[in-house]
């Protein structure tokens, strides 16, 4: 069960982070059907909008069960969903989680993901009381690796054949940010 009375909405300068809703299915489909944007994500691109509705339901189930939280990243001015970010693989006992995120390719390189992740990291350390937040990223995904480093994460290890996507296994780097080292948050 989740410990929040209602889904926590987080506002930043340009964005509003809110629950992903059924009305966002077209935007979810646009992002999650883009094979290039999902190349390192570990899932097959969505084939139709029905799959987008199922993904939105999965985000909701993760939240209601208390095992994950996924915010929809929206442009404040338009309430237009441009991506998602959140935490999964929670261990409440160990006070740790993993970070996940993706952004529609039209919005890359505009600082939106940095702005979103700073906000949820702050929330995770201060309101969710995480001590450790990890990010697991493929070696080839240099933009994502650079992003977490700019956020203060440190590289810990290369996990051999850690992710299975399709019929292939992929190595992954694990990065971590500890609350005591999260100076910006």
HUWODA-V251994 format. One record per run of one state. SS is the DSSP state (H for helix, E for strand, L for the rest). FROM is the first residue (numbers start at 1). TO is the last residue. If there is no record, write none. Layout:
ss->SS from->FROM to->TO
ss->SS from->FROM to->TO
This chain:
ss->L from->1 to->9
ss->E from->10 to->11
ss->L from->12 to->14
ss->E from->15 to->19
ss->L from->20 to->21
ss->H from->22 to->32
ss->L from->33 to->48
ss->H from->49 to->65
ss->L from->66 to->68
ss->E from->69 to->75
ss->L from->76 to->79
ss->E from->80 to->91
ss->L from->92 to->95
ss->E from->96 to->103
ss->L from->104 to->104
ss->H from->105 to->107
ss->L from->108 to->111
ss->H from->112 to->126
ss->L from->127 to->131
ss->E from->132 to->137
ss->L from->138 to->141
ss->H from->142 to->150
ss->L from->151 to->153
ss->E from->154 to->165
ss->L from->166 to->167
ss->E from->168 to->178
ss->H from->179 to->181
ss->L from->182 to->185
